Amino acid sequence: MDELLKNNLFATHAVAAAGSVALGTVLTYPLDTVKSLVQVRVQYQSFTELCIGCVCVSCTMHACVSGWNLHFSSLVGSSPSKHLATGQVFQRVLTLSGISGLYKGIGWLVLGRISGCGARFGVYELQTAFYKDGRVDNFVFVSEALLAGITAGALESLLSSPFEIIKLRAQVAAASRISKTTSTVERGIASPLLSRLLRGYSPDMRAMNNTVDLLSTLTTKHPNTMTSLREYPWMMTGSGRPPSVIDVRRPRHIFSFEGIGAFWRGLRSGLVRDSVFGGVFFSTWQFLHRAMLDWKAVGMNPPPRSDDEIGPLSPVAVSLAAGFSGAIAAAASHSFDTAKSRAQCIVIPKYVSMERKLLKWPLPGKRFERYTGIHPADRSILFRGVWLRMGRSGIASFVVVGSYYWAVDHLVPK
């Protein structure tokens, strides 16, 4: 009977935690959508094609060995003055996709947040349990909360990264006007390699034919030069550029075209982001929790000898402390969040990724940027959308903690 009661108690807390995380995600998801689009600088050429990021590892290389002729001058909205403001991004999503566009990809983020937050709080509780072992008070120092939060954030990043890239690309698609101008006949003569890796994608046949005609002037004895040239990885789209991110947004497309490693793209910046967020969040929360306990103990007669004599804090006060801690942690880790979001909006075919590994291309930027996954071209925009993320994280943390306390209070028997 005791074992059954314990299992039911654990299941009740698990359901309450999952429900609170889902509720916080749903309520703040529109802010996350606008924040993500502002970070990746949504800007369109002729409002038909979205081009974000650069395939080249080094900005100084104007043409990759693989043939992907991408420069940062070809970036859409590469100029600091050419980007959509927050209100313009919001209006564009409503115009192209309606209210539902603000919630594109929410299912993936809910799954990622449930698993990620479960790992974050679970690892934090396990690690702090060792710190508290043998102490009279159930007390954790701020430095210990910082270390436990860093460890918990790193595990959270590993679990939630595959869900984030799918969510982000769905959000970008919600702000994109997708036009299909390629005819059925042209689709039939597209690269067989591309049709196998990315079903349903229509390449730019005019650019493909022009490029093939240019290359076919080379002296060769091949009986079918035109078809063979289309088989090369860098000719799959016909324009020397990878498909748009809006064409490679579904899990099966990402897996077949970019490989399984694409689900963890931007892992360096993601690990730093979540480690910083977890450390700052838990240490700030512990500091505020300690301050509220000391404030509550003021004027008690006799003075309390332990935290148990002070009594529990108000759920509203704990929720407010969590919300404030979430906003501070979001501000501290936002630059790495921007770097990760921009890295996830780059489409890199698996052939190019393999070539990079074989050629051992160096990462660009200074040592700190190489270690944290920040591209040097993004230095001036790392804090774009910081207020949106602070608001989203603060509100979500307040809702998650508050709804969890409310659910446990109503579901767990007294």
Phi, psi and omega in degrees: 000318179294321180294321178295320179296320179295317179297317178295323179295317178296316179297322179297315178295322180295317178295318179297319180293315179297318179295320180292320178295317179297319180295315178297324179292316181296318183291329184253006185296321176304322176296322179293322179297310180296319179300315181295318181291325176292322181295317183275004174056066180295117177208140190239143171266116183060016178054033180237333186229135177256126181227106183236131175091179181222138181284331183293142177285320182249131180291339182282347180269111184277351176208124180289154178298331182285347179104358178282101185272076182244130176242164173287345174289341179270359178295135175285123181073030181290337177285139181302334181275351183255084174205155180277135177286173184300313180296324179291321177296315179299315180293324180293319178297317179296322182291317185274325187235353181076192179299324180297336179295333178289345182244018177295130179080012184293327180298319179293320180292324178298315178298316180293322180290322179297312180291319182292313179293325176299317177292322182297307182288327179294312179294322179298315180295321179294316183289320179289339176297326176290324179294323185276351184297125178090355180271148180292313179269150174281072193238141177231130177289157181297320178297322178292321176296324178297312180295318179295323178293324178296315178296316181295321180294324179297317178292323178299320180296319180297323183279325187267347184300315179299327179284329183290321182292323177292318179298315184295318180290330173293322177295319178296320179296330180293337180255017184244141172263109186267123179241134179248099184254351182284133183283168180295324179294319179293326178297327182291334181259012178291168182301124177301327179296317179293321181295333177281323184275328186222084183293138176087355180275139181249107182286169177280097186291328179296315178294322179296313182295320178297319180291319179296319178297322179293317181285335184286354177286348178292147179289124181204153178254010181293135183290336183220074185294320185299313181291323182293322180296327180290346181279346182289142183305320184281357176254007185297326180261351176085344185245003183078006179236151178291164176300158178295155181296334180286345177267348180234069184239343180274152182303319181291327177290317179297318182294315184284324185269322184249347181092165184292335179294341180295334180293342177246028178293142184074028184295324180300306180294328178293318178296315179295318181301308184288330176292316177295316180298312181297317180295313180292321182298307185288324179291319177295318180297318179294321178297315179293323179297317178296319180295321180290325176295316179295323179293321179292330182283346180293129178089357178284136181230116001284162179299139181292141179267346180209169178292332179296327179286337178288322181096167181288155177276163178294136177302326179295317179296319178295320179294319177296321177296320178294319178297317178296319179296321178295321178294318179295317180295323178295319178295321182291330185251008189292323181300322178287330175293320176297317179298319180292318180297319180289326177293324181287344178267014176256127178266115181237108178302154184297333179292320179291320178298318178295320179296321178299318180294319181292321181276350179055054179295135179283149176283144181279166174095180178283175185300315179298319180293323179293319182289327184261359176078023178267128177279136182300335179288347182260011185299323186278353185236016185294333182256017176291131180080017184294323181292326177295317180289324177297317178295317180296314182292320179295313180294318181297317180296318178298316181292318182298310182292316181295315180291329177294314177299319180295316181294316180296321180296329182265337184263325182278128179294146180290000000 
